[in-house]
Amino acid sequence: MVETILFYGFAALILISALLMIIAPNIYHSALFLALCLFGVAGIYVVLNSYFLAGIQVLVYIGAVVVLALFVINLTRRILDVDSDQHNEQLLPAVIISGLTAFLIISAVLKTNWGTMIAHRVAQDNTALTGRLLLNEFVLPFEIVSVLLLAALIGAISIVAGDKGAQK
């Protein structure tokens, strides 16, 4: 009963913060709503007894990616410039991709046999299982994500360095 209430509470937090992230007029506020949305995902991981993934969610996504985005926003003057145009001109592609993503998620949820999945769920230590899978079967995707984060960091530094050079 408590798990269900927590799950729906975190799901509502995710949906509301994601909506606020999209409609926020200030890009800085959008980044903060993104952090709140990712915190809700970490909360769902805790409800699912996957503490390792919850910790990784907080450390990597909130603690690294969102903070990196906030640094880029703060250090790049042309993004925060009031006179610059911050409007997105790609409404149609965004609607098409969002609709396709929603269709895929809804079809996956409807095709999943939830009764079988719940019946076969074994109460085990998800942290040990996740660590074993991460280091044995999913080494390549794990390393690809680390290279992607490194590329994001280098890109943020180059944006800031380019902006500082343009100011001089």
C-alpha positions in Angstrom: 0.0 0.0 0.0 2.8 2.4 1.0 4.8 1.4 -2.1 1.9 2.1 -4.4 1.3 5.6 -2.9 5.1 6.4 -3.1 5.2 5.1 -6.7 2.2 7.3 -7.8 3.6 10.2 -5.9 7.0 10.0 -7.6 5.3 9.4 -11.0 3.2 12.6 -10.4 6.4 14.5 -9.5 8.1 13.3 -12.7 5.2 14.3 -14.9 4.6 17.7 -13.3 8.3 18.6 -13.3 8.7 17.4 -16.9 5.8 19.5 -17.9 7.2 22.5 -16.0 10.6 21.9 -17.6 9.1 22.2 -21.1 6.9 25.3 -20.5 9.3 27.2 -18.2 10.2 30.5 -20.0 13.7 30.6 -18.3 16.3 28.1 -19.4 17.8 28.1 -15.9 14.5 27.1 -14.4 14.1 24.4 -17.0 17.4 22.8 -15.9 16.2 22.9 -12.3 13.0 21.2 -13.2 15.0 18.6 -15.1 16.9 17.9 -11.8 13.6 17.5 -10.0 12.3 15.1 -12.7 15.5 13.0 -12.4 15.1 13.0 -8.6 11.7 11.5 -9.1 13.1 8.8 -11.2 15.6 8.0 -8.4 12.7 7.8 -6.0 11.0 5.2 -8.2 14.2 3.2 -8.2 14.2 3.3 -4.4 10.6 2.1 -4.4 11.6 -0.8 -6.7 14.4 -1.7 -4.2 17.1 -0.8 -6.7 19.3 1.3 -4.5 22.3 1.1 -6.7 20.5 2.6 -9.7 19.0 5.3 -7.4 22.4 6.3 -6.2 23.8 6.3 -9.8 20.8 8.4 -10.9 21.5 11.0 -8.3 25.3 11.0 -8.7 25.6 10.8 -12.5 22.5 12.5 -13.8 21.6 15.0 -11.1 25.1 15.5 -9.7 27.0 15.6 -13.0 24.8 16.1 -16.1 22.4 18.7 -14.6 25.2 20.5 -12.8 27.2 20.6 -16.0 24.2 22.0 -17.8 23.8 24.7 -15.1 27.5 25.6 -15.4 27.1 25.9 -19.2 24.0 28.1 -18.8 25.8 30.3 -16.3 29.1 30.6 -18.1 27.7 31.2 -21.6 26.6 34.8 -21.8 24.8 34.6 -25.1 22.3 32.0 -23.8 21.4 34.2 -20.8 21.3 37.4 -22.9 17.9 38.9 -22.7 18.0 40.2 -26.3 18.7 36.9 -27.8 15.9 34.7 -29.2 15.4 31.5 -27.2 12.4 30.2 -29.1 12.3 26.7 -30.5 11.4 26.7 -34.2 11.1 22.9 -34.4 7.6 22.3 -33.0 6.4 19.9 -35.7 9.4 17.5 -35.4 9.1 17.6 -31.6 5.4 16.7 -31.8 6.0 13.9 -34.3 8.9 12.4 -32.2 6.9 12.8 -29.0 3.9 11.1 -30.5 6.0 8.2 -31.8 7.7 7.8 -28.5 4.4 7.8 -26.6 3.0 5.2 -29.1 6.0 2.9 -28.5 5.8 3.2 -24.8 2.0 2.6 -24.7 2.3 -0.4 -27.0 5.1 -1.9 -24.9 3.1 -1.5 -21.7 0.0 -3.1 -23.3 2.0 -6.0 -24.8 3.8 -6.9 -21.5 2.4 -9.8 -19.6 2.5 -8.2 -16.1 1.1 -11.2 -14.3 3.9 -13.4 -15.4 6.5 -10.8 -14.6 5.2 -10.3 -11.0 4.9 -14.1 -10.5 8.6 -14.6 -11.5 9.9 -11.7 -9.5 12.4 -13.0 -7.0 13.2 -11.0 -3.8 16.9 -10.7 -4.2 19.6 -8.1 -3.8 19.2 -5.9 -6.8 22.5 -4.1 -6.1 24.5 -7.3 -6.5 22.6 -8.3 -9.6 23.0 -4.9 -11.2 26.7 -4.8 -10.4 27.2 -8.3 -11.8 25.3 -7.5 -15.0 27.0 -4.1 -15.4 30.5 -5.6 -15.2 29.9 -8.8 -17.0 27.2 -8.3 -19.7 26.9 -4.6 -20.2 30.5 -3.4 -20.1 30.4 -1.9 -23.6 27.2 0.3 -23.0 28.7 1.4 -19.7 31.9 2.5 -21.3 30.0 4.2 -24.2 28.0 6.2 -21.6 31.2 7.3 -19.9 32.7 8.4 -23.2 29.4 10.3 -23.9 29.7 12.1 -20.6 33.3 13.0 -21.3 32.3 14.4 -24.7 29.6 16.5 -23.0 32.2 17.8 -20.5 34.7 18.7 -23.3 31.9 20.3 -25.3 30.8 22.4 -22.3 34.4 23.5 -21.8 34.9 24.4 -25.4 31.7 26.4 -25.5 32.8 28.3 -22.4 36.3 28.8 -23.8 34.9 30.0 -27.1 32.6 32.4 -25.4 35.4 33.8 -23.2 37.5 34.3 -26.4 34.7 36.1 -28.2 34.4 38.5 -25.3 38.0 39.7 -25.5 
